[in-house]
């Protein structure tokens, strides 16, 4: 049995056939088309190629940014380059016979679905997942069910308020978690310090072009003992830990899974994050909730999308 996994992103669409072990048997990547007609044509071509290369799938999972109605696969809200998909059902766009069920959800829930089937959430009933990148995505399993809420936006953990009078967020609120902990937030703090000429390895390397100091270079500089980079990283982790400790008291999960590009920092992120979260939360919880890295290492989103079709319901 194979499952077709499709990840729809603002710059690329990735599709692949995934077997029951979570291995990608064949895949295609294409630039995200500029309009619906081109999108449909390119997706049809990719799906036909994948079926010819493997076999007809038993089901389909689709991951897409925005607000997706999982019951109908309808795209309710999708700002940006893929705005033309709003109001459409993703199941209608896949172009497979009706006997191949199509499941769809947003990218963070897709990542957690993959963890439910092949990763750190297998067999668990209460799980939090944070996807840490340019923004902060989130997904929640509560009592064995993916939490979606009344309007389908439950799990947007990056938009909990951590600083009531903080920076304006892209969502329109102020002081959201992703304004203080995200790749963009960490880079912004580093860019500002470099621009001011603060003493730092980052300033020496990026004085002329501070925008080139990426989140990863900030973490690397911090690990090598640069005091400014250490301060930027410590401040960001401190605020993430405070928010996460609060979420533990709300959801009481068995495990917290962190994924996304920022999580590639590994122990440089997880060790201090665990220490502070545990210190803040063990008083009431009476235990240290494990905070672990995402186990489904596929960066394409294809495996997670396939997990949607295989996750328990």
JOMOBEL-V431147 format. One record per run of one state. SS is the DSSP state (alpha for helix, beta for strand, coil for the rest). FROM is the first residue (numbers start at 0). TO is the last residue. If there is no record, write none. Layout:
SS;FROM;TO, SS;FROM;TO
This chain:
coil;0;0, beta;1;7, coil;8;10, beta;11;18, coil;19;22, beta;23;30, coil;31;34, alpha;35;52, coil;53;57, beta;58;63, coil;64;65, beta;66;68, coil;69;72, beta;73;76, coil;77;81, alpha;82;84, coil;85;87, beta;88;88, alpha;89;93, coil;94;99, beta;100;105, alpha;106;117, coil;118;125, beta;126;131, coil;132;134, beta;135;141, coil;142;143, beta;144;145, coil;146;155, alpha;156;158, coil;159;159, beta;160;160, coil;161;166, beta;167;167, coil;168;172, beta;173;173, coil;174;174, beta;175;175, alpha;176;179, coil;180;181, alpha;182;195, coil;196;199, alpha;200;205, coil;206;208, alpha;209;211, coil;212;213, alpha;214;222, coil;223;225, alpha;226;250, coil;251;253, beta;254;258, coil;259;259, alpha;260;264, coil;265;265, alpha;266;284, coil;285;288, beta;289;292, coil;293;300, alpha;301;309, coil;310;312
